[in-house]
Amino acid sequence: MTSFFKKILGQPSAELPGWLKSQQDLKKRFDPKSGISETDFVAFDTELTGLDFKQDSIISIGAVKLRGQTILPAKTFYRLVKPECELKHKSVVVHELTHTDLECAEDLLDVIADFVKFIGGAVLIGHFVHIDLNFVNKPLQKAFGVSLKNPALDTSTLHDWLYDNDSRFARHYKGMTMKSDLFSMAKKYGVDGGKAHNAFSDAYITAQLFQRFAPFLPGCGIKTLKELLKIARP
């Protein structure tokens, strides 16, 4: 698989591999009227060499599946990725992944392929998810000229909407957190943080934040997938 990808890397392929072909009509298969409790979600996170979209790259991806608000701990994903650029000292301090840790890591597109298979037709959940989506879509665009078709929602956006629109939410949690980063929110809403800046731990924190926020949605009239995506899109 790796050699195949290397041959076509850098120019979009007319022939999509099977794992991407199944993605192309994904939006047509979604039922926007389906209930939130009946929806499959995947909370995910990436660790990066930095935030420069043009120069930096993914070094790990972590994810966990949910059915509605229920986390499915047996259905998880975590892979290390061979960096496509030099590791920076600053980023190593943050995610604690060194050159030695990544020596046996896999090629990016091989990991992306397995990640796409893992998420299937699920709705994606992330914290500042547009950053993660941009870095996941970057190699897909470069190699095949396509992006993920899965709908996505952002726990930061959802949090802010609930605070602005549901007085019960603000009262229950005694006001809004002043910081919007994942770990400040985790502390504010009583989520066990685990190891900070680990892609799987961060994905699990994100899933738990969604669990904290989702029970307030019906009281705000948010009961369907369409309504949820309307208020929580990145």
N, C-alpha and C positions, 0 to 999 in steps of 0.2 A: 504493500500500500504506500509506504513512504517513497519508494522510487517513482511510483506513478505520480504522486503529488509533486515531487521535485521536477519532473519533466514538464508539468503544466504550470508550475508556480510562476506567477508573474504575468500570465495571460489568461483571460477568462476562457473556460472550456465550453464548447457548444453542447457537449454531452455531460450532463450532471450525473454523479454517482447516485446509487439508489437511495442512500441516506439523505440526500438533498432533494431528490425528486419528490419524495413523500412530503416534503415541506411546502412545495410550491402552491398547492391548493388548500393549505391549512385553514386560511381564513374562511373559505367557503364551507368548511366542515364545522365551524363553531356555531353553537346555538346561543346567541346573545341573551336569550330569555331564560337560559338555565340558571338555577339557583346557585348562590355562592357555595352552599354546603355540598352541592353536587359536582363542583368543578375541581378538576385536577390542577394543582399548582406545583411549581418547582421554585424554591428559594435558592438563589445561587450567588456566588461572589468570585471575583478573580483577584489574585495578587499580581502586581505589575512591577516592572523594573523602574517605573516612574509614570507620570501622568502626561507626558508629551506624546500625543497621539501619533505623530509622524515618526518618532524615533524609538519610543519604548514598546515593550511587548509583554505578553502574559507569561508568568512563570508557574502559576498553579490555578486550578479551577476546583471549586467545591460546590456541592449542591445537595439538597434534600427534598424529597417529594412530600406533598401534603394532599389530602383529600378534604376539601373544604378547609376547616380550621384545624384538622387533625394531622399532626406531623407523623409521617411513616418512617420511624427510625431505621427500619431494615432496608429502606430504599434510598441509598445515598451514593454520592459520586465524589471522588477526590483523586486528582491526578497532578503530578508535577510535569512541567513543560520545559523543554530545552530552550533557554532564552535566545532570541534572535538578535540580541544586541548585548553589549557589555553590561554586567551588573554594576550598579553604582553603590558606593559605600553607604550613602544615605538610605537607599532602599533596603539594603541588606540589614541595616540596623532596625528597620521597621518590621520586615517580614521574617528576618532571621534565616533566610535561605541563602546558602553560599554556593560557590562554584562546585564544591565537593558534593553538596546535597543534590545538585542538578546534573551531575556527571552522567547518571543513568536515566535521566528524564527522557520523555518521548518527544518526538517532533510535534509542533503545534497543530498542524492539520490532522494528524492522527488522533490527537486528544479531542480536537473540535468535532471530528466525526463521531467519536464515541459519546461526546456530550450531546450532540444533536439526537443520537439514537436514544440516549437516556431521557431527555426531556420530552420526546415524542410530541404530542399535541397539547402539552400542558401550558397554562398561563404562567409566565415568568414573574418572579417577585425579586426585587433587589432594593438596596438602599443606595440612592443616587445611581440607579440602575442604568441610566444612559451611558455612564462611563464604562461599565462592564459590557454593555451591548456594543458600544463602539469598538472595543478591543476584540470582542468575539467576531463581529462582522467584518473587521478589517481583513483577515486572511481569506474569508469567504468571498468578499468582493474582489480581492486581488486574484484569487485562483479561478473563481467561477462567475463573478459578476452578479452575485446574489447575496441577500442577507436573510437572517432568520425571519420567519413569518409569524412566530408566536407572539400573541399580545403580551404586553408587559405592564406591570404596575410598580409604583415606587412607594416604599413604606414611609419615606420622608414626606412625600406629597400627600399621602393618605393621612398621616399624622396631622399635618397643617390644616387639611380640610376639616377633619374632625374637631380640632380645637376651635376653628372659626365657626363651625356650624352646629356643634352639639355641646350645649352648656353642661350636660351630664358628664361628658368626657372630661372637661376641664375641672369640674368639681371633684370627680372621682379620683383624679390624679393630682389634685391640688395645684393646678396651673400647668403652664407649658414649659418644657425644658428650654433653657436659653440657648443651648448648643444643639445643632442638628446632626452632628456626626453620630455614627452607629453606636459607639461605646458610651457616649453621654446619654443617648436615648435608652440603651440597655440598662444603665444604672438607674435612670429616672423611672423606668417602667418595670423594675424588678426582674430583669432577665439575667440569667446566669451567663456571664460573658465568655467563659472558657479562655482559651489562649487568644489574645488579641492579634489581629493581622495574620491569621491563618485562614485560608480560603474556606475550608469546611466549617470551622468554628464561626466565622462571620456569616456564612450562609445559614447556620443553625440559629444564630442570634436573630437574623432577619426573619426567619420563619416564626420565631417566638414573638417578635414584635407584631407580626401580622396576627398572631393569636390574641394578643392583648387588644388590638384595635378592632378586629372583626366583630366582636359581640355588640359594639355600639352602632354598627351599620343599620340593622333593621329599624331601630328607633329613629333613624334619619331618613327612612324610606329607601334605603339602599339594599335591595334584596336580590337583584339579578347581576349576572356577569357584566352586562352592558352598562348598568348603572355604576358598578364598581369601577370599571375601566374609565368611565367618564370623569370620575373625581380623582382617580389615582394614577393616571397615565404620567409617565416621566415628561 
